[in-house]
């Protein structure tokens, strides 16, 4: 027996947090009866309905993609632009874990496992994300110290775990900088550098948790191994509900 919200998340329908909202709002039925208590326990034999539709139990799939520039990180696009979903041939309803900007490249995980997604996205798990940024201008010690001490974004102090200048090119007036963060705010890395007066010209996510690009070229993907999936589940650091 599992908690209802966990089983919904495991089906790939949505995250556990969203599943809890569905339950509280009387949108979920178990064996024909409304189930609006978060403590409800069910088994895989029970029939779960959400908004009148029976919840299908999908086989879980997990992918690591080297996202290329110019591809949208979403499941669909009303402007008919290419999305990350278009790069992976599957009939499962996979979706990206988090988001990379249109012009940002690198590590992107995709799955139909809501619990897996929640583990990687939940703030308390402090999942590390490593980025390499090419910025316009020479990053000064003063600007570096300001970033290291924390930048206010959306009224929250954001403080990188690491900031290191990898290369300076005075001829082109650019710097290559590595930055490690644990938050997941929109355009976070770009906003960090913009706050101290630097424009990000190129941005690549090199690593998420223990996942890196290894031999994947731009646009290539691979399936995760069962061992890797289990390792992600071991990262969970928040209480089950």
PyMOL commands that set and color helices and strands:
alter all, ss='L'
color gray80, all
select helices_A, chain A and resi 4-10+16-24+84-87+114-121+123-125+141-149+188-194+226-233
alter helices_A, ss='H'
color red, helices_A
select strands_A, chain A and resi 2-3+28-30+33-34+41-42+48-50+53-54+62-67+95-96+104-111+129-136+151-153+156-158+162-169+174-181+200-208+211-212+221-223
alter strands_A, ss='S'
color yellow, strands_A
deselect
rebuild
show_as cartoon
